[in-house]
Amino acid sequence: MKSSMMKARIFTLIAFGILMYWFVIPAVFTHDVVELARIGKADQIPEISYKVWNYYAKDRYVSPSAPKEAVGDLKKMIEEDAELFVVTAPIWYVALEAPNYPKEAFPEGIPVYYHFDGFSGDVHEMNTINHYIGMDPMERGAPYLRALAPYALVLLALLMVYYMLYDAKILDLLMLIPVFLPIIFLGFYAYWLYWFGHHMHDWGAFKIKPFTPTVFGDGKVAQFTTHSYPTIGFWLLLAISLFSLLAIVSKRKARKLATQKA
């Protein structure tokens, strides 16, 4: 029984560590950084946010238009009015190949990454194309969900802490939330795409009938080729899901053994 209970705590701790490092810490400490810089209130960004953003921004995709001397430094990026991005783990990758964009700068098309709390990549370029075909800018997608994401992630982390400390059957049910986290994200992501494709506007250069962009794989939007694939954050969600499931199974096994001994 003790062995199974220890395994449950270890599995939960691993899931907790992945969630904290890749999602909770960057989401909490850099919350509203992009928005504050956008509306000219960078002076309200705490110093700790600069340090955390700089740390997590390493090796992330940065638009070719960003000044090289400013890349990776939030203060310089703001001073240069470069395109900012959230620094949690990117979960889904979308690229759009536009005929008039140079292959040297965009070998696989204009890339955009979806996160729990926002976007990264060439969001400005993608919004230009969205406008061209009559779609809303990306920022219109799930604004409340993105704003609430840091708080939801903190609650999820607290759930895991409680699961490690306490043995209550109700926590088994609540732990199904991280188990289904990849599916939950895909559900929201698919709805985002559906919403964008079914809220077309007349401002586009030509009229496109309502459609659902490709959720997974390659597709077409007007004369553009799209690519939609999971990236590192999605595989991290799968790892969280797996370890959370193993934790539930181990804890239930521990209870079963305790009942048999009694």
Buried (B, 14 or more C-beta within 10 A) or exposed (E): BEEBBEBBBBBBBBBBEBBBEBBBBBBBBBBBBBBBBBEEEBEEBEEEBBEBBBBBBEEBBBBEEBEEEBBBBBEBBBEBEBBBBBBBBBBBBBBBBBEEBEEEEBEEBBBBBBBBBBBBBBBBBBBEBBBBBBBBBBBBBBEEBBBBBBEBBBEBBEBBEBBBEEBEEEBBEBBEBBBBBBEBBBEBBBBBBBBBBEEBEEEBEEEBEEBBBBBEEEBEBEEBBBBBEBBEBBEBBEBBBBBBBBBBBBBBBBBEBBEEEE
